[in-house]
């Protein structure tokens, strides 16, 4: 079923996008902490 396959691919893409956004937030958080700790 093409519909099922399409939905599954879209869901995995959403998970990947969420993971990237979460990684950016964590990275930004660590950079901010490092800058505050350095000063």
C-alpha positions as CSV (number, residue, x, y, z in Angstrom):
1,X,0.0,0.0,0.0
2,X,1.6,3.3,-1.1
3,X,-0.4,5.3,1.4
4,X,0.9,3.3,4.3
5,X,4.5,3.6,3.1
6,X,4.1,7.3,2.6
7,X,2.8,7.9,6.1
8,X,5.6,5.8,7.6
9,X,8.2,7.8,5.7
10,X,6.7,11.1,6.7
11,X,6.6,10.0,10.4
12,X,10.3,9.0,10.3
13,X,11.1,12.4,8.7
14,X,9.2,14.1,11.5
15,X,11.2,12.2,14.0
16,X,14.5,13.1,12.3
17,X,13.5,16.8,12.1
18,X,12.6,16.7,15.8
19,X,15.9,15.1,16.7
20,X,17.8,17.8,14.8
21,X,15.9,20.6,16.5
22,X,16.4,19.0,19.9
23,X,20.1,18.7,19.1
24,X,20.3,22.4,18.2
25,X,18.6,23.4,21.4
26,X,21.0,21.2,23.5
27,X,24.0,22.6,21.6
28,X,22.8,26.2,22.1
29,X,22.2,25.5,25.8
30,X,25.7,24.1,26.3
31,X,27.3,27.0,24.4
32,X,25.4,29.5,26.6
33,X,26.4,27.6,29.8
34,X,30.1,27.6,28.6
35,X,30.0,31.3,27.9
36,X,28.4,32.1,31.3
37,X,30.9,29.8,33.0
38,X,33.8,31.3,31.2
39,X,32.9,34.8,32.5
